[in-house]
Amino acid sequence: MIEIRNVTKQFQSRGQSELFTALDDVSLTIGKGEFVSLLGPSGCGKSTLMNLVAGLETATGSVEVAGKQVKGPGPDRVVVFQEHALFPWLTVLENVAFGLKQKGIGKKERTELAMEQIRSVHLSKFVDRYPHELSGGMRQRAAIARALAMDPDILLMDEPFAALDEQTRLILHRELEDIWLRTKKTILFVTHNIREAVMLSDRVVVMSTRPGAIKKEFKVQAARPRHKADSLLHHVENSIMECLRDEIDKVIKEEMGDEYSLKKDAVPGDSDPGMGSGI
């Protein structure tokens, strides 16, 4: 479904003559209907890689979707960002139906399609509310409904729950898993949170610090729907944390120089709910 081959991405930093390498020779294949999370330290290129799949940026190498080279944004791929990006002057229904209106779909049909997705994220009682009248979790549900209304083949989700409290995040994890089980959309999900990645994904791809590259992949073969008490999930979380220790060390040393020395047991490998959220 998604084929990334030997991708390298460089930027010209402001005021610098040298190019900054964000991604270095990255190759990754994501199958149709697979849920894959990108996980790694800040600045490792997770969002950049997602933007390449979305067609929002270009790089050397090859990015293909369904056998076709990505040359720009397309209706087969929809991005859900950390910020909901809802139009404040439109109601929930109008926001969810907005893309359908742009496609020229008639009012009756687009209302029916929008309401179907609004019901799927349990916002039926709030269709006439404006974004400022909703909680953060509700706004993000509306953003997901808007993406689903376009019926894309691929959902690209860039830290969509990062700004939410833990309780709301857990609720939306379950709702997203339910949506994925029902629709079998291909999902590429960017997160800093190990627990979130493991709870949601078929596969977690760990990226190394700058320049970004794929360090290791972890399959999550726990039964669905997932339960946080599953010992297999805890095992995968701890394995990922061990994999990330060196990368965290590199990031902190780069920021603090000689002031920092990471002890072997400084980052606990337990089952803390926010594990990895500050990476």
Secondary structure as UniProt FT lines:
FT   STRAND          2..12
FT   TURN            14..15
FT   STRAND          19..30
FT   TURN            32..33
FT   STRAND          35..39
FT   TURN            42..43
FT   HELIX           46..54
FT   STRAND          60..65
FT   TURN            66..67
FT   STRAND          68..69
FT   TURN            75..76
FT   STRAND          77..80
FT   TURN            88..89
FT   HELIX           92..102
FT   TURN            103..104
FT   HELIX           107..120
FT   TURN            121..122
FT   HELIX           124..126
FT   TURN            127..128
FT   HELIX           131..133
FT   HELIX           136..149
FT   STRAND          154..158
FT   TURN            160..163
FT   HELIX           166..183
FT   STRAND          186..191
FT   HELIX           194..200
FT   STRAND          203..207
FT   STRAND          214..219
FT   TURN            228..229
FT   HELIX           231..256
FT   HELIX           257..259
FT   TURN            264..265
FT   TURN            273..278
//
